């Protein structure tokens, strides 16, 4: 699906979509439990993959209405799946439920689409083998399809922290229901650390205790997943909010107010700090959970995304409009997402007339030398690339056509409807 974005002004009040990161963890935590009700979840292509995995391990997920998932769990004892688990395009699903498969008394096979089969899984497979399980890539390249054979009883693992924090999340969630618990030692500095804090927050809400140690993380075994009152409420998603806040900062005639922005462990709440550093007129009422932003003159900044990789596309667009130079550092791990987001943003913003320099771990956007022009750009089958380029289209000179608009279904299915609802001229073809 192609989406044409014409220069527009936006405004009004909009509700932030639910958090994808929290929804994934809540669905799987409810699976590890005897069951739970998950309220306010994000139902998207990615989270549906986690729902299917919970069902494959012996649970069930019923979407009783738009705002509630009723999850029947497998009580910490996953079945051996009857069939291959297809994680589609969801890297979070694959990593989290690979560790689940290591608990089952038999063989689990996991795969996904072309993009997912190109992403690194080797450190997690190695961790499972350190625990006495069998875990291998069918192509012996550390990528899916994966074969996992358990059960494991817990123990200690050593794992790099600079490839994906999702490995640590997967191990902590599974480790809580092992006999011996799990010590996770980090071989390198942990990148995307706030995502592990999200995991610890969700575990705590389900009555599971996991802690940070001097060299990593620890979760005791023999724990049960039991959420208070049998329910868990999903907070708003700051990754998805970043596109709305950027739209308001670049194109709000009066103001754009985003509701559902309660503080949480989400690292991507840093988008508010980035906007403030760039000079945006932005106000976050943390108690009310609302953020208001207005069209602002921006200045270039230097921002590290070691803990906030999903913000790179948004910051790159802001940098293309800002006066001066914006440098995004510590971004090599952003190359291992649905696509290489560093190259994707460099190439597509260049196609829109931006002056961009790409290095392995750095992206530099010379906003002072840039006048964004409408163009036909490729969303790279990546929801975050699609949404960020759509925001750029709001302030480009002339219409912008974003290819692959359907991929927003991964994290923000209603994105283009929401964008139109706040005043954007966006037509879907």
C-alpha positions as a Python dict, from the first residue, in 0.01 Angstrom:
ca = {
    (1, 'X'): (0, 0, 0),
    (2, 'X'): (128, 343, -97),
    (3, 'X'): (40, 644, 116),
    (4, 'X'): (61, 998, -19),
    (5, 'X'): (133, 1269, 238),
    (6, 'X'): (86, 1632, 139),
    (7, 'X'): (218, 1929, 336),
    (8, 'X'): (-20, 1971, 630),
    (9, 'X'): (-88, 2135, 963),
    (10, 'X'): (-199, 1920, 1256),
    (11, 'X'): (-361, 1979, 1593),
    (12, 'X'): (-610, 1860, 1852),
    (13, 'X'): (-599, 1581, 2107),
    (14, 'X'): (-503, 1221, 2037),
    (15, 'X'): (-467, 906, 2244),
    (16, 'X'): (-132, 731, 2243),
    (17, 'X'): (-145, 369, 2127),
    (18, 'X'): (-69, 97, 2384),
    (19, 'X'): (289, -15, 2430),
    (20, 'X'): (407, -298, 2207),
    (21, 'X'): (693, -385, 2443),
    (22, 'X'): (466, -412, 2746),
    (23, 'X'): (198, -601, 2551),
    (24, 'X'): (444, -870, 2438),
    (25, 'X'): (568, -921, 2793),
    (26, 'X'): (221, -915, 2947),
    (27, 'X'): (83, -1176, 2707),
    (28, 'X'): (375, -1410, 2768),
    (29, 'X'): (370, -1346, 3146),
    (30, 'X'): (0, -1437, 3145),
    (31, 'X'): (99, -1751, 2954),
    (32, 'X'): (353, -1841, 3222),
    (33, 'X'): (73, -1788, 3477),
    (34, 'X'): (-239, -1999, 3508),
    (35, 'X'): (-396, -1713, 3318),
    (36, 'X'): (-472, -1341, 3340),
    (37, 'X'): (-668, -1058, 3183),
    (38, 'X'): (-458, -809, 2986),
    (39, 'X'): (-638, -475, 2952),
    (40, 'X'): (-560, -201, 2701),
    (41, 'X'): (-323, -417, 2491),
    (42, 'X'): (-179, -334, 2152),
    (43, 'X'): (-323, -585, 1908),
    (44, 'X'): (-92, -578, 1606),
    (45, 'X'): (90, -814, 1374),
    (46, 'X'): (379, -850, 1620),
    (47, 'X'): (172, -906, 1933),
    (48, 'X'): (-53, -1153, 1751),
    (49, 'X'): (263, -1358, 1693),
    (50, 'X'): (318, -1373, 2070),
    (51, 'X'): (-46, -1474, 2118),
    (52, 'X'): (3, -1762, 1872),
    (53, 'X'): (315, -1873, 2057),
    (54, 'X'): (133, -1882, 2391),
    (55, 'X'): (-134, -2098, 2227),
    (56, 'X'): (133, -2324, 2075),
    (57, 'X'): (275, -2387, 2423),
    (58, 'X'): (-63, -2499, 2557),
    (59, 'X'): (-231, -2172, 2650),
    (60, 'X'): (-503, -1976, 2475),
    (61, 'X'): (-571, -1609, 2405),
    (62, 'X'): (-924, -1478, 2354),
    (63, 'X'): (-984, -1122, 2240),
    (64, 'X'): (-1317, -1063, 2408),
    (65, 'X'): (-1333, -701, 2290),
    (66, 'X'): (-1105, -429, 2152),
    (67, 'X'): (-962, -350, 2496),
    (68, 'X'): (-921, -688, 2664),
    (69, 'X'): (-732, -1014, 2614),
    (70, 'X'): (-832, -1314, 2822),
    (71, 'X'): (-526, -1536, 2845),
    (72, 'X'): (-539, -1897, 2958),
    (73, 'X'): (-189, -1985, 3068),
    (74, 'X'): (21, -2298, 3071),
    (75, 'X'): (119, -2254, 3434),
    (76, 'X'): (495, -2238, 3384),
    (77, 'X'): (502, -2578, 3210),
    (78, 'X'): (487, -2525, 2834),
    (79, 'X'): (378, -2810, 2610),
    (80, 'X'): (589, -2924, 2318),
    (81, 'X'): (422, -2740, 2024),
    (82, 'X'): (229, -2950, 1774),
    (83, 'X'): (372, -2749, 1486),
    (84, 'X'): (641, -2498, 1398),
    (85, 'X'): (597, -2160, 1573),
    (86, 'X'): (583, -1890, 1307),
    (87, 'X'): (693, -1559, 1462),
    (88, 'X'): (628, -1373, 1136),
    (89, 'X'): (825, -1044, 1154),
    (90, 'X'): (841, -1019, 1534),
    (91, 'X'): (1194, -1040, 1671),
    (92, 'X'): (1063, -984, 2023),
    (93, 'X'): (834, -1285, 1992),
    (94, 'X'): (1108, -1512, 1859),
    (95, 'X'): (1358, -1427, 2130),
    (96, 'X'): (1115, -1436, 2421),
    (97, 'X'): (952, -1765, 2324),
    (98, 'X'): (1277, -1937, 2226),
    (99, 'X'): (1359, -1939, 2597),
    (100, 'X'): (1009, -2072, 2667),
    (101, 'X'): (1082, -2360, 2433),
    (102, 'X'): (1389, -2447, 2640),
    (103, 'X'): (1152, -2531, 2929),
    (104, 'X'): (948, -2781, 2729),
    (105, 'X'): (1030, -3152, 2746),
    (106, 'X'): (1094, -3196, 2375),
    (107, 'X'): (1175, -3016, 2054),
    (108, 'X'): (1043, -2673, 1952),
    (109, 'X'): (1103, -2528, 1605),
    (110, 'X'): (1070, -2154, 1544),
    (111, 'X'): (1083, -1954, 1222),
    (112, 'X'): (967, -1625, 1072),
    (113, 'X'): (964, -1419, 755),
    (114, 'X'): (1266, -1327, 544),
    (115, 'X'): (1357, -1031, 763),
    (116, 'X'): (1331, -1223, 1088),
    (117, 'X'): (1538, -1509, 946),
    (118, 'X'): (1822, -1260, 893),
    (119, 'X'): (1844, -1134, 1254),
    (120, 'X'): (2099, -1260, 1506),
    (121, 'X'): (1989, -1523, 1758),
    (122, 'X'): (2322, -1693, 1827),
    (123, 'X'): (2391, -1555, 2178),
    (124, 'X'): (2051, -1674, 2301),
    (125, 'X'): (2104, -2020, 2149),
    (126, 'X'): (2442, -2037, 2319),
    (127, 'X'): (2282, -1940, 2652),
    (128, 'X'): (2032, -2226, 2625),
    (129, 'X'): (2317, -2468, 2560),
    (130, 'X'): (2504, -2333, 2864),
    (131, 'X'): (2200, -2440, 3066),
    (132, 'X'): (2218, -2793, 2931),
    (133, 'X'): (1959, -2763, 2655),
    (134, 'X'): (2001, -2804, 2283),
    (135, 'X'): (1962, -2493, 2069),
    (136, 'X'): (2078, -2449, 1713),
    (137, 'X'): (2018, -2270, 1389),
    (138, 'X'): (1916, -2506, 1108),
    (139, 'X'): (2152, -2314, 877),
    (140, 'X'): (2432, -2301, 1136),
    (141, 'X'): (2450, -1922, 1103),
    (142, 'X'): (2289, -1814, 1430),
    (143, 'X'): (1967, -1720, 1251),
    (144, 'X'): (1622, -1878, 1227),
    (145, 'X'): (1485, -2134, 1169),
    (146, 'X'): (1576, -2241, 1522),
    (147, 'X'): (1554, -2578, 1696),
    (148, 'X'): (1534, -2585, 2077),
    (149, 'X'): (1525, -2899, 2292),
    (150, 'X'): (1469, -2895, 2670),
    (151, 'X'): (1391, -2899, 2947),
    (152, 'X'): (1646, -2686, 3130),
    (153, 'X'): (1640, -2641, 3506),
    (154, 'X'): (1817, -2305, 3540),
    (155, 'X'): (2174, -2221, 3630),
    (156, 'X'): (2418, -1955, 3512),
    (157, 'X'): (2483, -1810, 3168),
    (158, 'X'): (2727, -1561, 3021),
    (159, 'X'): (2596, -1352, 2733),
    (160, 'X'): (2691, -1034, 2543),
    (161, 'X'): (2483, -731, 2629),
    (162, 'X'): (2545, -528, 2314),
    (163, 'X'): (2351, -732, 2058),
    (164, 'X'): (1997, -744, 2197),
    (165, 'X'): (1850, -683, 2541),
    (166, 'X'): (1569, -921, 2440),
    (167, 'X'): (1799, -1215, 2514),
    (168, 'X'): (1812, -1109, 2879),
    (169, 'X'): (1435, -1054, 2890),
    (170, 'X'): (1375, -1402, 2750),
    (171, 'X'): (1604, -1567, 3003),
    (172, 'X'): (1463, -1380, 3303),
    (173, 'X'): (1104, -1460, 3212),
    (174, 'X'): (1178, -1830, 3165),
    (175, 'X'): (1421, -1851, 3456),
    (176, 'X'): (1155, -1762, 3713),
    (177, 'X'): (977, -2096, 3662),
    (178, 'X'): (1287, -2316, 3655),
    (179, 'X'): (1387, -2516, 3963),
    (180, 'X'): (1719, -2341, 4017),
    (181, 'X'): (1657, -1990, 3890),
    (182, 'X'): (1896, -1809, 3661),
    (183, 'X'): (2202, -1588, 3688),
    (184, 'X'): (2268, -1387, 3372),
    (185, 'X'): (2623, -1252, 3350),
    (186, 'X'): (2692, -981, 3091),
    (187, 'X'): (3012, -1007, 2888),
    (188, 'X'): (2977, -654, 2745),
    (189, 'X'): (2795, -336, 2833),
    (190, 'X'): (2418, -371, 2806),
    (191, 'X'): (2259, -170, 2527),
    (192, 'X'): (1885, -94, 2522),
    (193, 'X'): (1896, -134, 2901),
    (194, 'X'): (1555, 32, 2962),
    (195, 'X'): (1389, -264, 2791),
    (196, 'X'): (1520, -497, 3062),
    (197, 'X'): (1382, -256, 3319),
    (198, 'X'): (1045, -284, 3143),
    (199, 'X'): (1073, -659, 3184),
    (200, 'X'): (1153, -632, 3554),
    (201, 'X'): (856, -395, 3595),
    (202, 'X'): (617, -637, 3423),
    (203, 'X'): (755, -933, 3619),
    (204, 'X'): (695, -743, 3943),
    (205, 'X'): (336, -675, 3839),
    (206, 'X'): (294, -1053, 3796),
    (207, 'X'): (445, -1122, 4139),
    (208, 'X'): (787, -1231, 4009),
    (209, 'X'): (1106, -1089, 4158),
    (210, 'X'): (1409, -1028, 3932),
    (211, 'X'): (1702, -811, 4031),
    (212, 'X'): (2007, -644, 3883),
    (213, 'X'): (2341, -777, 4012),
    (214, 'X'): (2698, -650, 3994),
    (215, 'X'): (2758, -824, 3662),
    (216, 'X'): (2410, -880, 3521),
    (217, 'X'): (2075, -1000, 3646),
    (218, 'X'): (1930, -1270, 3873),
    (219, 'X'): (1589, -1432, 3897),
    (220, 'X'): (1513, -1697, 4160),
    (221, 'X'): (1349, -2019, 4051),
    (222, 'X'): (1027, -2175, 4171),
    (223, 'X'): (829, -1852, 4135),
    (224, 'X'): (471, -1826, 4011),
    (225, 'X'): (323, -1564, 3783),
    (226, 'X'): (19, -1420, 3963),
    (227, 'X'): (-86, -1063, 3873),
    (228, 'X'): (-267, -860, 4136),
    (229, 'X'): (-641, -902, 4089),
    (230, 'X'): (-578, -1130, 3794),
    (231, 'X'): (-530, -832, 3561),
    (232, 'X'): (-254, -630, 3400),
    (233, 'X'): (-307, -291, 3232),
    (234, 'X'): (-77, -197, 2941),
    (235, 'X'): (58, 163, 2941),
    (236, 'X'): (91, 393, 2639),
    (237, 'X'): (378, 343, 2395),
    (238, 'X'): (647, 613, 2379),
    (239, 'X'): (804, 464, 2066),
    (240, 'X'): (477, 521, 1877),
    (241, 'X'): (418, 851, 2056),
    (242, 'X'): (746, 979, 1914),
    (243, 'X'): (591, 1012, 1565),
    (244, 'X'): (294, 1206, 1701),
    (245, 'X'): (516, 1434, 1908),
    (246, 'X'): (742, 1493, 1609),
    (247, 'X'): (436, 1572, 1396),
    (248, 'X'): (321, 1825, 1654),
    (249, 'X'): (664, 1983, 1682),
    (250, 'X'): (697, 2020, 1306),
    (251, 'X'): (340, 2093, 1200),
    (252, 'X'): (101, 2185, 1486),
    (253, 'X'): (-60, 2520, 1399),
    (254, 'X'): (-185, 2567, 1756),
    (255, 'X'): (-99, 2262, 1964),
    (256, 'X'): (-113, 1883, 1958),
    (257, 'X'): (-192, 1705, 2282),
    (258, 'X'): (-103, 1337, 2325),
    (259, 'X'): (-277, 1153, 2608),
    (260, 'X'): (-177, 822, 2766),
    (261, 'X'): (180, 933, 2844),
    (262, 'X'): (211, 815, 3203),
    (263, 'X'): (572, 771, 3323),
    (264, 'X'): (707, 416, 3305),
    (265, 'X'): (1035, 233, 3253),
    (266, 'X'): (1022, 297, 2878),
    (267, 'X'): (1351, 436, 2756),
    (268, 'X'): (1181, 596, 2457),
    (269, 'X'): (1027, 854, 2689),
    (270, 'X'): (1363, 1017, 2615),
    (271, 'X'): (1198, 1162, 2302),
    (272, 'X'): (1066, 1440, 2529),
    (273, 'X'): (1420, 1521, 2643),
    (274, 'X'): (1545, 1517, 2283),
    (275, 'X'): (1272, 1758, 2175),
    (276, 'X'): (1354, 1990, 2465),
    (277, 'X'): (1724, 1982, 2379),
    (278, 'X'): (1638, 2076, 2020),
    (279, 'X'): (1437, 2375, 2143),
    (280, 'X'): (1084, 2240, 2096),
    (281, 'X'): (789, 2393, 2279),
    (282, 'X'): (687, 2074, 2460),
    (283, 'X'): (523, 2022, 2798),
    (284, 'X'): (477, 1688, 2976),
    (285, 'X'): (219, 1675, 3255),
    (286, 'X'): (337, 1351, 3413),
    (287, 'X'): (59, 1334, 3668),
    (288, 'X'): (-213, 1373, 3406),
    (289, 'X'): (-20, 1165, 3153),
    (290, 'X'): (-40, 1413, 2866),
    (291, 'X'): (222, 1580, 2646),
    (292, 'X'): (153, 1900, 2454),
    (293, 'X'): (373, 2021, 2171),
    (294, 'X'): (361, 2305, 1920),
    (295, 'X'): (532, 2394, 1595),
    (296, 'X'): (882, 2504, 1690),
    (297, 'X'): (1212, 2615, 1546),
    (298, 'X'): (1462, 2340, 1617),
    (299, 'X'): (1839, 2330, 1651),
    (300, 'X'): (2064, 2034, 1583),
    (301, 'X'): (2192, 1821, 1871),
    (302, 'X'): (2411, 1518, 1936),
    (303, 'X'): (2211, 1222, 2070),
    (304, 'X'): (2322, 870, 2162),
    (305, 'X'): (2068, 593, 2099),
    (306, 'X'): (2246, 306, 2271),
    (307, 'X'): (1942, 265, 2500),
    (308, 'X'): (1675, 397, 2261),
    (309, 'X'): (1731, 240, 1919),
    (310, 'X'): (1371, 277, 1807),
    (311, 'X'): (1398, 657, 1826),
    (312, 'X'): (1662, 683, 1554),
    (313, 'X'): (1418, 727, 1261),
    (314, 'X'): (1222, 995, 1448),
    (315, 'X'): (1533, 1187, 1554),
    (316, 'X'): (1670, 1167, 1200),
    (317, 'X'): (1357, 1335, 1063),
    (318, 'X'): (1370, 1606, 1331),
    (319, 'X'): (1736, 1660, 1246),
    (320, 'X'): (1656, 1704, 877),
    (321, 'X'): (1427, 1997, 965),
    (322, 'X'): (1640, 2147, 1244),
    (323, 'X'): (1884, 2432, 1191),
    (324, 'X'): (2239, 2302, 1214),
    (325, 'X'): (2375, 1951, 1243),
    (326, 'X'): (2221, 1658, 1427),
    (327, 'X'): (2447, 1362, 1505),
    (328, 'X'): (2302, 1029, 1617),
    (329, 'X'): (2569, 815, 1785),
    (330, 'X'): (2597, 461, 1928),
    (331, 'X'): (2365, 324, 1663),
    (332, 'X'): (2533, 17, 1514),
    (333, 'X'): (2280, -215, 1683),
    (334, 'X'): (2000, -26, 1505),
    (335, 'X'): (2116, -196, 1186),
    (336, 'X'): (1980, -531, 1313),
    (337, 'X'): (1611, -448, 1321),
    (338, 'X'): (1339, -516, 1064),
    (339, 'X'): (1581, -349, 826),
    (340, 'X'): (1910, -165, 859),
    (341, 'X'): (1748, 151, 992),
    (342, 'X'): (2068, 355, 981),
    (343, 'X'): (2113, 304, 607),
    (344, 'X'): (1740, 322, 541),
    (345, 'X'): (1704, 667, 698),
    (346, 'X'): (2023, 793, 535),
    (347, 'X'): (1911, 685, 190),
    (348, 'X'): (1545, 787, 212),
    (349, 'X'): (1611, 1128, 366),
    (350, 'X'): (1874, 1185, 97),
    (351, 'X'): (1605, 1104, -160),
    (352, 'X'): (1398, 1383, -2),
    (353, 'X'): (1684, 1630, -41),
    (354, 'X'): (1855, 1601, 298),
    (355, 'X'): (2233, 1608, 337),
    (356, 'X'): (2323, 1298, 539),
    (357, 'X'): (2648, 1123, 630),
    (358, 'X'): (2637, 757, 732),
    (359, 'X'): (2906, 581, 935),
    (360, 'X'): (2895, 239, 1096),
    (361, 'X'): (2793, 369, 1440),
    (362, 'X'): (2689, 724, 1356),
    (363, 'X'): (2436, 912, 1145),
    (364, 'X'): (2487, 1283, 1078),
    (365, 'X'): (2210, 1501, 932),
    (366, 'X'): (2296, 1852, 816),
    (367, 'X'): (1962, 2022, 869),
    (368, 'X'): (2098, 2367, 794),
    (369, 'X'): (2177, 2248, 442),
    (370, 'X'): (1844, 2073, 392),
    (371, 'X'): (1517, 2172, 229),
    (372, 'X'): (1302, 1861, 233),
    (373, 'X'): (1135, 1790, -101),
    (374, 'X'): (842, 1563, -164),
    (375, 'X'): (952, 1234, -319),
    (376, 'X'): (862, 869, -352),
    (377, 'X'): (1035, 686, -66),
    (378, 'X'): (1057, 323, 37),
    (379, 'X'): (938, 227, 384),
    (380, 'X'): (1160, -85, 363),
    (381, 'X'): (878, -306, 500),
    (382, 'X'): (961, -150, 838),
    (383, 'X'): (689, 15, 1045),
    (384, 'X'): (924, 270, 1203),
    (385, 'X'): (1074, 379, 872),
    (386, 'X'): (724, 417, 724),
    (387, 'X'): (593, 631, 1012),
    (388, 'X'): (898, 856, 1036),
    (389, 'X'): (898, 925, 661),
    (390, 'X'): (527, 1005, 678),
    (391, 'X'): (605, 1269, 942),
    (392, 'X'): (877, 1412, 715),
    (393, 'X'): (615, 1436, 441),
    (394, 'X'): (411, 1678, 653),
    (395, 'X'): (673, 1950, 605),
    (396, 'X'): (830, 1859, 272),
    (397, 'X'): (780, 2082, -32),
    (398, 'X'): (526, 1889, -236),
    (399, 'X'): (361, 1549, -188),
    (400, 'X'): (555, 1251, -51),
    (401, 'X'): (461, 893, -138),
    (402, 'X'): (562, 633, 119),
    (403, 'X'): (567, 279, -12),
    (404, 'X'): (473, -11, 213),
    (405, 'X'): (233, 179, 438),
    (406, 'X'): (60, -143, 544),
    (407, 'X'): (359, -231, 762),
    (408, 'X'): (244, 7, 1035),
    (409, 'X'): (28, -288, 1142),
    (410, 'X'): (332, -418, 1330),
    (411, 'X'): (307, -158, 1608),
    (412, 'X'): (54, 117, 1529),
    (413, 'X'): (-219, -26, 1302),
    (414, 'X'): (-430, 291, 1308),
    (415, 'X'): (-138, 526, 1243),
    (416, 'X'): (-260, 677, 916),
    (417, 'X'): (-616, 709, 1042),
    (418, 'X'): (-483, 888, 1352),
    (419, 'X'): (-261, 1110, 1137),
    (420, 'X'): (-559, 1206, 922),
    (421, 'X'): (-767, 1262, 1236),
    (422, 'X'): (-531, 1532, 1358),
    (423, 'X'): (-540, 1713, 1026),
    (424, 'X'): (-280, 1552, 799),
    (425, 'X'): (-356, 1518, 430),
    (426, 'X'): (-282, 1146, 396),
    (427, 'X'): (-441, 931, 127),
    (428, 'X'): (-398, 554, 115),
    (429, 'X'): (-386, 382, -223),
}
